[in-house]
Amino acid sequence: MRSPVATGAPSRHRSRLPPSTVRRISIVSLVCVAAILLSGAAVRLTGSGLGCSDWPTCTNGHLTPPLHYHSLIEFSNRMVTIVLVVVIGATFVATLLRRPFRRDLAWLSGGLIAGVLVEAVIGGIVVYSKLNPYLVMVHFLATVILLVDAVVLVHRASRDYSMPGQVLVPRPVILLSRGLLVLVAVVLAAGAATTGAAPDGGSSQGQVIKRIPVPLRDMAELHSTLALFLIGIVLSLAVLLHALSVPERIRKAARVLVVVLVLQAVVGYTQYFTHLPAALVEVHELGATVLVIGVVQYFLALTHHNPEMAAGPLRVPGKARHVGDGTPRVESAPGAATSAARVRS
């Protein structure tokens, strides 16, 4: 009897996917999650939040929308969600077929599926609650968590996480960066609350929508104060990193965060004093999306993991020096290689 290879019979190994393919699919998932954030903002800004008054159908048991402006926009947002579901499902299957199999990638892609399902449930409740501002906040923040999951998946998809990584910065920088993540979450929550206090609830004219019972000015001042504090922290981190011997890519990531935050502040103040024009609010939403991606990438860059296919011990370019308490760290230098401290638990 001839072997399967000799007869040209299909081999079960052909269904296995290489790491590069899984990473490309993961990038598509990240793009789709970012798109759902922006399309959701567009629904609110065009007053189309109740363009489809039913869920999961659009209106009165009809799946497709009537030929009205707001209904078409809201239904288009739901179509983007369907595309996201398909892409995330493909990403999950790809991580299962990936060879070598990585359990962490399967969990992350599974988290995307769970997140989309939770988002769908929250979205349905938001519709039936007539755009309750507190539920809209939860809906937005849940999408942000989904975005973080997608960024981490893309980052880990081509890196070796079978062993602890190498910390590239002193421990105080790690602790300050963790605090930065918390502060970004607080600023985003305050921004969502400010949106909930704004007069425009995302519905068409003539529809009465509940708003958060706090003056918009007070919420805007709280949000801007927290945002300015965040800018100060990131700027201090950027200066500190330039004073330390750390890889240039970490310094660059910090500089990018400073630029994004300054631009966000400019857009935020401009939109407030120009009475919240829809185009500027959408730009502000785009900036928030870029900020989330940037801050997660910055934090992940603080620890080095070799490309997964690289052989040999975990190494990064640089020469060792002692920082602070004598812990060996990495100083960038062409042609040099050294071990760095492992991640502390």
Buried (B, 14 or more C-beta within 10 A) or exposed (E): EEEEEEEEEEEEEEEEBEBEBBBEBBBBBBEBBBBBBBBBBBBBBBBBBBBBBBBEEBBEEEEEBBEBEBBBBBBBBBEBBEEBBEBBBBBBEBBBBBEEEBEBBBEBBBBBBEBBEBBBEBBEBBBEEBBBBBBBBBBBBBBBBBBBBBBBBBBBBBBBBEEBBBBBBBBEBBEBBEEBEEBBBEBBBBBBBBBBBBEBBBBBEEBEBEBBEEEBEEBBEBBBEBBEEBBEBBBEBBEBBEEBBBBEBBBBBBBBBBEBBEBBBEBBEEBBEEEBEBEBBBBBBBBBBBBBBBBBBBBBBBBBBBEBEEEEEBBBBBEBEEBEEEEEBBBBEEEEEBBBBEEEE
